[in-house]
Amino acid sequence: MGLKRDEGGRLRIETPLMAESLMDRALLKSTKTEEIFRPPPGLNVIKLGGQSIIDRGSPVVLPLLGELSAARQQHQLLIMTGGSTRSRHAYAIALDLGMPTGVLAKLGASIREQNALMVSFLLAPHGGVKIGHDDVVKLPA
């Protein structure tokens, strides 16, 4: 694996895993992986995109959360949230100000966290609980 500049001038790591699904059977056969590790096998992970779902407001979010609450009766669900237009706006401002990458990461994480907090409040009457990124790894236990 080596570094290579793309058309935009960004450095990329050359790897056969780039832009591939890590569940692709042909890709898995080419690695030393014998089987797929599934820590919580009954868990369904759903990501609510910030820009595609949350930014659309209550007409989209509330019915969707209602459906997810109903599905919770038959399925184990972990609902995750993404950033949103607010993330992209914060990134643009931070880049214009010349802020370091670490600051950009914190800005993006704080907006994802706000979205997660809003979703958790809306799901609280249905038994929804917010867990932090550090606690996700504890789910299999």
PEDA-V436569 format. One line per field, one symbol per residue. phi: phi as a letter, one per 20 degrees, with the letter a starting at -180 (. if undefined). A space follows every 50 residues. Layout:
BEGIN
phi = ???
END
This chain:
BEGIN
phi = .cebeefenffcefbfefmcffdffffffedefebeecgdfeedecdeff fecffenffdfffffffffffffdceccddcdfagfffffffffffemff gffgfffffffgffffffffffegfdnfcecegfegfegff
END
